Amino acid sequence: MTKVAKITISLPQEQVEQAREAIVRGEASSVSGYVSAALAAVAPAAAAEDEDTLADFVADLMVEDGVPSPEAYAWADEVLGLADTDD
């Protein structure tokens, strides 16, 4: 069972009404459940915005250093074992 902490929060009246309407529609079991679900839905998106992806890193490198040369791509292919060996 998940540990919970009881807190008091203040919300704009329209958000309180949204939570209560969600309970009436059966979309949430309580205001706490509604708020918890909303926070759980927002947390991954917020975390993802803070994390750089490999694509972001490569894009930054290309901005700073320019596009790799054909020789650099050939070297990378060879090192990674992707070089065409049909010669």
N, C-alpha and C positions, 0 to 999 in steps of 0.2 A: 504494500500500500504506500502511496506517495505521501510524504510528509507535507503538511500544509502549515502556513502561518496566517493568523488572522490579523488583518490590517483594516484601517479605515481610510477611504479615499473620497475625494470630492470630484464629481463629474458635472458637466453641463447638463441641464435638465433634459435636453433632447437625447443625449446619450443614455441617460437613465431610462427614458421612454423606449429607446431602441432595445435595450436589454430586456425590459419587461415585456415588450411585444415579442421578442424572440422566445421568451419563456412560454407565453400564451400559445405561440405557434408550435411549441414542442422542439424548437431548435436548440434550447439550452435548458438545463435543469434548474438553474439559479443565476442570479446576477454574478456571483463569483465564478460560476462555470462559464458564463458568457465572456466575462473579462479575461479569464484564464485562456479560453480558446482564442480570443482576439490577440492576446500577447504571444501565444504560441505560434500563431500564423505570421506575425510580424517579425519575430526574432530571427528566423532563418534568412529572411530577406535582408534584414539589417546587417546580419553577420556576413552575408555574401557581398554586400556593398563594400565592406571593410577589407575583404580579402582580395589580393591580386591573384589573377590566374596566370598560368604559364603564358597564355596568349598575350595578356597585358604586359608581362615582362619582356617578351620578344618584341612587341610593338614599341615599347620604350627603348629597347636597345637599337632598334632600327631607326628611330627618330634621332637618337644620340649619335649613332655611328654610321648610319646609312644602310642601304640594302646590301646584303652579302654579295660578293662577286661570284661569277660562275665557278671560279677556282675554289672558293670557299665552300660552295655547295658540293662540288666534286669531292673535296677533302672530307666533308661531313658524311657523304654517302659511303666513301671508302671506309672511314673509321667505324661507321655504324653497320657495315656489312651490307649496304644497299647498292653498292656500285655494280654497274652492269658488267658482267664478266664474260660477255659473248665475244670478246676480241680474239 
